[in-house]
Amino acid sequence: MAKKRPFEDDGRTIAEMNVEGMPWYKPGRGENPNAGDPDKQEALSREDRRAYVWGAIKASLLVFAVFALVFLLFLLFADNIWLR
């Protein structure tokens, strides 16, 4: 069995838990320094942008295909069973 590597904290914040209204909330603490400044955010490369667009197109085509299939099945049901 493979040995488990020890956990190493790299210091990144995945989800900020300092939420207003919670008992542990402290104003001004732990805010994302890049949140309001779009110039400091990392720009997407051409390949990354193409991958995001292609993924969105595939997801929308899948949703369209499911709706089209359900509509086709309803038409077949209506024609063969319901309207006889």
Chimera marker file (.cmm) of the C-alpha trace (Angstrom):
<marker_set name="trace">
<marker id="1" x="0.000" y="0.000" z="0.000" r="1" g="1" b="0" radius="0.5"/>
<marker id="2" x="1.315" y="3.445" z="-0.923" r="1" g="1" b="0" radius="0.5"/>
<marker id="3" x="2.411" y="5.739" z="1.866" r="1" g="1" b="0" radius="0.5"/>
<marker id="4" x="0.335" y="8.826" z="2.386" r="1" g="1" b="0" radius="0.5"/>
<marker id="5" x="2.167" y="12.112" z="1.943" r="1" g="1" b="0" radius="0.5"/>
<marker id="6" x="1.982" y="14.524" z="4.861" r="1" g="1" b="0" radius="0.5"/>
<marker id="7" x="-0.286" y="17.546" z="4.448" r="1" g="1" b="0" radius="0.5"/>
<marker id="8" x="1.521" y="20.709" z="3.343" r="1" g="1" b="0" radius="0.5"/>
<marker id="9" x="-0.267" y="24.049" z="3.647" r="1" g="1" b="0" radius="0.5"/>
<marker id="10" x="0.659" y="26.367" z="0.777" r="1" g="1" b="0" radius="0.5"/>
<marker id="11" x="-1.177" y="29.354" z="2.257" r="1" g="1" b="0" radius="0.5"/>
<marker id="12" x="-3.841" y="29.729" z="-0.450" r="1" g="1" b="0" radius="0.5"/>
<marker id="13" x="-7.413" y="30.565" z="0.564" r="1" g="1" b="0" radius="0.5"/>
<marker id="14" x="-9.993" y="28.443" z="-1.218" r="1" g="1" b="0" radius="0.5"/>
<marker id="15" x="-13.095" y="29.987" z="0.355" r="1" g="1" b="0" radius="0.5"/>
<marker id="16" x="-13.042" y="33.014" z="2.624" r="1" g="1" b="0" radius="0.5"/>
<marker id="17" x="-14.996" y="32.236" z="5.799" r="1" g="1" b="0" radius="0.5"/>
<marker id="18" x="-14.910" y="35.773" z="7.241" r="1" g="1" b="0" radius="0.5"/>
<marker id="19" x="-18.573" y="36.500" z="6.420" r="1" g="1" b="0" radius="0.5"/>
<marker id="20" x="-20.445" y="39.508" z="7.780" r="1" g="1" b="0" radius="0.5"/>
<marker id="21" x="-23.086" y="38.467" z="10.304" r="1" g="1" b="0" radius="0.5"/>
<marker id="22" x="-21.188" y="35.458" z="11.624" r="1" g="1" b="0" radius="0.5"/>
<marker id="23" x="-19.960" y="35.510" z="15.235" r="1" g="1" b="0" radius="0.5"/>
<marker id="24" x="-16.296" y="35.300" z="14.170" r="1" g="1" b="0" radius="0.5"/>
<marker id="25" x="-16.534" y="38.155" z="11.616" r="1" g="1" b="0" radius="0.5"/>
<marker id="26" x="-13.712" y="40.713" z="11.800" r="1" g="1" b="0" radius="0.5"/>
<marker id="27" x="-14.023" y="43.686" z="9.393" r="1" g="1" b="0" radius="0.5"/>
<marker id="28" x="-11.121" y="44.245" z="7.012" r="1" g="1" b="0" radius="0.5"/>
<marker id="29" x="-9.463" y="40.944" z="7.779" r="1" g="1" b="0" radius="0.5"/>
<marker id="30" x="-8.688" y="38.394" z="5.118" r="1" g="1" b="0" radius="0.5"/>
<marker id="31" x="-9.997" y="40.340" z="2.158" r="1" g="1" b="0" radius="0.5"/>
<marker id="32" x="-8.806" y="39.334" z="-1.282" r="1" g="1" b="0" radius="0.5"/>
<marker id="33" x="-6.313" y="41.989" z="-2.448" r="1" g="1" b="0" radius="0.5"/>
<marker id="34" x="-7.098" y="41.303" z="-6.133" r="1" g="1" b="0" radius="0.5"/>
<marker id="35" x="-10.895" y="41.323" z="-5.790" r="1" g="1" b="0" radius="0.5"/>
<marker id="36" x="-11.594" y="44.872" z="-6.954" r="1" g="1" b="0" radius="0.5"/>
<marker id="37" x="-8.693" y="45.425" z="-9.338" r="1" g="1" b="0" radius="0.5"/>
<marker id="38" x="-9.115" y="43.690" z="-12.714" r="1" g="1" b="0" radius="0.5"/>
<marker id="39" x="-5.582" y="44.711" z="-13.753" r="1" g="1" b="0" radius="0.5"/>
<marker id="40" x="-4.051" y="42.477" z="-11.096" r="1" g="1" b="0" radius="0.5"/>
<marker id="41" x="-6.082" y="39.433" z="-12.117" r="1" g="1" b="0" radius="0.5"/>
<marker id="42" x="-4.383" y="36.862" z="-14.273" r="1" g="1" b="0" radius="0.5"/>
<marker id="43" x="-5.278" y="37.104" z="-17.974" r="1" g="1" b="0" radius="0.5"/>
<marker id="44" x="-6.389" y="33.980" z="-19.819" r="1" g="1" b="0" radius="0.5"/>
<marker id="45" x="-4.242" y="32.667" z="-22.607" r="1" g="1" b="0" radius="0.5"/>
<marker id="46" x="-5.732" y="32.056" z="-26.041" r="1" g="1" b="0" radius="0.5"/>
<marker id="47" x="-5.823" y="28.306" z="-25.454" r="1" g="1" b="0" radius="0.5"/>
<marker id="48" x="-7.526" y="28.696" z="-22.068" r="1" g="1" b="0" radius="0.5"/>
<marker id="49" x="-10.130" y="31.055" z="-23.520" r="1" g="1" b="0" radius="0.5"/>
<marker id="50" x="-10.801" y="28.623" z="-26.371" r="1" g="1" b="0" radius="0.5"/>
<marker id="51" x="-11.174" y="25.751" z="-23.882" r="1" g="1" b="0" radius="0.5"/>
<marker id="52" x="-13.677" y="27.732" z="-21.790" r="1" g="1" b="0" radius="0.5"/>
<marker id="53" x="-15.735" y="28.690" z="-24.843" r="1" g="1" b="0" radius="0.5"/>
<marker id="54" x="-15.693" y="25.141" z="-26.210" r="1" g="1" b="0" radius="0.5"/>
<marker id="55" x="-16.778" y="23.772" z="-22.811" r="1" g="1" b="0" radius="0.5"/>
<marker id="56" x="-19.660" y="26.249" z="-22.656" r="1" g="1" b="0" radius="0.5"/>
<marker id="57" x="-20.754" y="25.329" z="-26.196" r="1" g="1" b="0" radius="0.5"/>
<marker id="58" x="-20.667" y="21.612" z="-25.383" r="1" g="1" b="0" radius="0.5"/>
<marker id="59" x="-22.697" y="22.135" z="-22.209" r="1" g="1" b="0" radius="0.5"/>
<marker id="60" x="-25.328" y="24.196" z="-24.023" r="1" g="1" b="0" radius="0.5"/>
<marker id="61" x="-25.552" y="21.645" z="-26.839" r="1" g="1" b="0" radius="0.5"/>
<marker id="62" x="-26.081" y="18.890" z="-24.282" r="1" g="1" b="0" radius="0.5"/>
<marker id="63" x="-28.941" y="20.813" z="-22.659" r="1" g="1" b="0" radius="0.5"/>
<marker id="64" x="-30.464" y="21.512" z="-26.097" r="1" g="1" b="0" radius="0.5"/>
<marker id="65" x="-30.184" y="17.822" z="-27.040" r="1" g="1" b="0" radius="0.5"/>
<marker id="66" x="-31.976" y="16.732" z="-23.855" r="1" g="1" b="0" radius="0.5"/>
<marker id="67" x="-34.831" y="19.201" z="-24.447" r="1" g="1" b="0" radius="0.5"/>
<marker id="68" x="-35.091" y="18.153" z="-28.110" r="1" g="1" b="0" radius="0.5"/>
<marker id="69" x="-35.199" y="14.470" z="-27.135" r="1" g="1" b="0" radius="0.5"/>
<marker id="70" x="-37.930" y="15.070" z="-24.550" r="1" g="1" b="0" radius="0.5"/>
<marker id="71" x="-39.940" y="17.088" z="-27.099" r="1" g="1" b="0" radius="0.5"/>
<marker id="72" x="-39.532" y="14.333" z="-29.719" r="1" g="1" b="0" radius="0.5"/>
<marker id="73" x="-40.627" y="11.672" z="-27.228" r="1" g="1" b="0" radius="0.5"/>
<marker id="74" x="-43.675" y="13.753" z="-26.312" r="1" g="1" b="0" radius="0.5"/>
<marker id="75" x="-44.627" y="14.103" z="-29.995" r="1" g="1" b="0" radius="0.5"/>
<marker id="76" x="-44.265" y="10.356" z="-30.514" r="1" g="1" b="0" radius="0.5"/>
<marker id="77" x="-46.358" y="9.670" z="-27.397" r="1" g="1" b="0" radius="0.5"/>
<marker id="78" x="-49.044" y="12.128" z="-28.488" r="1" g="1" b="0" radius="0.5"/>
<marker id="79" x="-49.201" y="10.735" z="-32.022" r="1" g="1" b="0" radius="0.5"/>
<marker id="80" x="-49.139" y="7.007" z="-31.211" r="1" g="1" b="0" radius="0.5"/>
<marker id="81" x="-50.983" y="6.729" z="-27.883" r="1" g="1" b="0" radius="0.5"/>
<marker id="82" x="-52.770" y="9.881" z="-26.817" r="1" g="1" b="0" radius="0.5"/>
<marker id="83" x="-54.455" y="10.908" z="-30.097" r="1" g="1" b="0" radius="0.5"/>
<marker id="84" x="-55.637" y="7.473" z="-31.234" r="1" g="1" b="0" radius="0.5"/>
<link id1="1" id2="2" r="1" g="1" b="0" radius="0.2"/>
<link id1="2" id2="3" r="1" g="1" b="0" radius="0.2"/>
<link id1="3" id2="4" r="1" g="1" b="0" radius="0.2"/>
<link id1="4" id2="5" r="1" g="1" b="0" radius="0.2"/>
<link id1="5" id2="6" r="1" g="1" b="0" radius="0.2"/>
<link id1="6" id2="7" r="1" g="1" b="0" radius="0.2"/>
<link id1="7" id2="8" r="1" g="1" b="0" radius="0.2"/>
<link id1="8" id2="9" r="1" g="1" b="0" radius="0.2"/>
<link id1="9" id2="10" r="1" g="1" b="0" radius="0.2"/>
<link id1="10" id2="11" r="1" g="1" b="0" radius="0.2"/>
<link id1="11" id2="12" r="1" g="1" b="0" radius="0.2"/>
<link id1="12" id2="13" r="1" g="1" b="0" radius="0.2"/>
<link id1="13" id2="14" r="1" g="1" b="0" radius="0.2"/>
<link id1="14" id2="15" r="1" g="1" b="0" radius="0.2"/>
<link id1="15" id2="16" r="1" g="1" b="0" radius="0.2"/>
<link id1="16" id2="17" r="1" g="1" b="0" radius="0.2"/>
<link id1="17" id2="18" r="1" g="1" b="0" radius="0.2"/>
<link id1="18" id2="19" r="1" g="1" b="0" radius="0.2"/>
<link id1="19" id2="20" r="1" g="1" b="0" radius="0.2"/>
<link id1="20" id2="21" r="1" g="1" b="0" radius="0.2"/>
<link id1="21" id2="22" r="1" g="1" b="0" radius="0.2"/>
<link id1="22" id2="23" r="1" g="1" b="0" radius="0.2"/>
<link id1="23" id2="24" r="1" g="1" b="0" radius="0.2"/>
<link id1="24" id2="25" r="1" g="1" b="0" radius="0.2"/>
<link id1="25" id2="26" r="1" g="1" b="0" radius="0.2"/>
<link id1="26" id2="27" r="1" g="1" b="0" radius="0.2"/>
<link id1="27" id2="28" r="1" g="1" b="0" radius="0.2"/>
<link id1="28" id2="29" r="1" g="1" b="0" radius="0.2"/>
<link id1="29" id2="30" r="1" g="1" b="0" radius="0.2"/>
<link id1="30" id2="31" r="1" g="1" b="0" radius="0.2"/>
<link id1="31" id2="32" r="1" g="1" b="0" radius="0.2"/>
<link id1="32" id2="33" r="1" g="1" b="0" radius="0.2"/>
<link id1="33" id2="34" r="1" g="1" b="0" radius="0.2"/>
<link id1="34" id2="35" r="1" g="1" b="0" radius="0.2"/>
<link id1="35" id2="36" r="1" g="1" b="0" radius="0.2"/>
<link id1="36" id2="37" r="1" g="1" b="0" radius="0.2"/>
<link id1="37" id2="38" r="1" g="1" b="0" radius="0.2"/>
<link id1="38" id2="39" r="1" g="1" b="0" radius="0.2"/>
<link id1="39" id2="40" r="1" g="1" b="0" radius="0.2"/>
<link id1="40" id2="41" r="1" g="1" b="0" radius="0.2"/>
<link id1="41" id2="42" r="1" g="1" b="0" radius="0.2"/>
<link id1="42" id2="43" r="1" g="1" b="0" radius="0.2"/>
<link id1="43" id2="44" r="1" g="1" b="0" radius="0.2"/>
<link id1="44" id2="45" r="1" g="1" b="0" radius="0.2"/>
<link id1="45" id2="46" r="1" g="1" b="0" radius="0.2"/>
<link id1="46" id2="47" r="1" g="1" b="0" radius="0.2"/>
<link id1="47" id2="48" r="1" g="1" b="0" radius="0.2"/>
<link id1="48" id2="49" r="1" g="1" b="0" radius="0.2"/>
<link id1="49" id2="50" r="1" g="1" b="0" radius="0.2"/>
<link id1="50" id2="51" r="1" g="1" b="0" radius="0.2"/>
<link id1="51" id2="52" r="1" g="1" b="0" radius="0.2"/>
<link id1="52" id2="53" r="1" g="1" b="0" radius="0.2"/>
<link id1="53" id2="54" r="1" g="1" b="0" radius="0.2"/>
<link id1="54" id2="55" r="1" g="1" b="0" radius="0.2"/>
<link id1="55" id2="56" r="1" g="1" b="0" radius="0.2"/>
<link id1="56" id2="57" r="1" g="1" b="0" radius="0.2"/>
<link id1="57" id2="58" r="1" g="1" b="0" radius="0.2"/>
<link id1="58" id2="59" r="1" g="1" b="0" radius="0.2"/>
<link id1="59" id2="60" r="1" g="1" b="0" radius="0.2"/>
<link id1="60" id2="61" r="1" g="1" b="0" radius="0.2"/>
<link id1="61" id2="62" r="1" g="1" b="0" radius="0.2"/>
<link id1="62" id2="63" r="1" g="1" b="0" radius="0.2"/>
<link id1="63" id2="64" r="1" g="1" b="0" radius="0.2"/>
<link id1="64" id2="65" r="1" g="1" b="0" radius="0.2"/>
<link id1="65" id2="66" r="1" g="1" b="0" radius="0.2"/>
<link id1="66" id2="67" r="1" g="1" b="0" radius="0.2"/>
<link id1="67" id2="68" r="1" g="1" b="0" radius="0.2"/>
<link id1="68" id2="69" r="1" g="1" b="0" radius="0.2"/>
<link id1="69" id2="70" r="1" g="1" b="0" radius="0.2"/>
<link id1="70" id2="71" r="1" g="1" b="0" radius="0.2"/>
<link id1="71" id2="72" r="1" g="1" b="0" radius="0.2"/>
<link id1="72" id2="73" r="1" g="1" b="0" radius="0.2"/>
<link id1="73" id2="74" r="1" g="1" b="0" radius="0.2"/>
<link id1="74" id2="75" r="1" g="1" b="0" radius="0.2"/>
<link id1="75" id2="76" r="1" g="1" b="0" radius="0.2"/>
<link id1="76" id2="77" r="1" g="1" b="0" radius="0.2"/>
<link id1="77" id2="78" r="1" g="1" b="0" radius="0.2"/>
<link id1="78" id2="79" r="1" g="1" b="0" radius="0.2"/>
<link id1="79" id2="80" r="1" g="1" b="0" radius="0.2"/>
<link id1="80" id2="81" r="1" g="1" b="0" radius="0.2"/>
<link id1="81" id2="82" r="1" g="1" b="0" radius="0.2"/>
<link id1="82" id2="83" r="1" g="1" b="0" radius="0.2"/>
<link id1="83" id2="84" r="1" g="1" b="0" radius="0.2"/>
</marker_set>
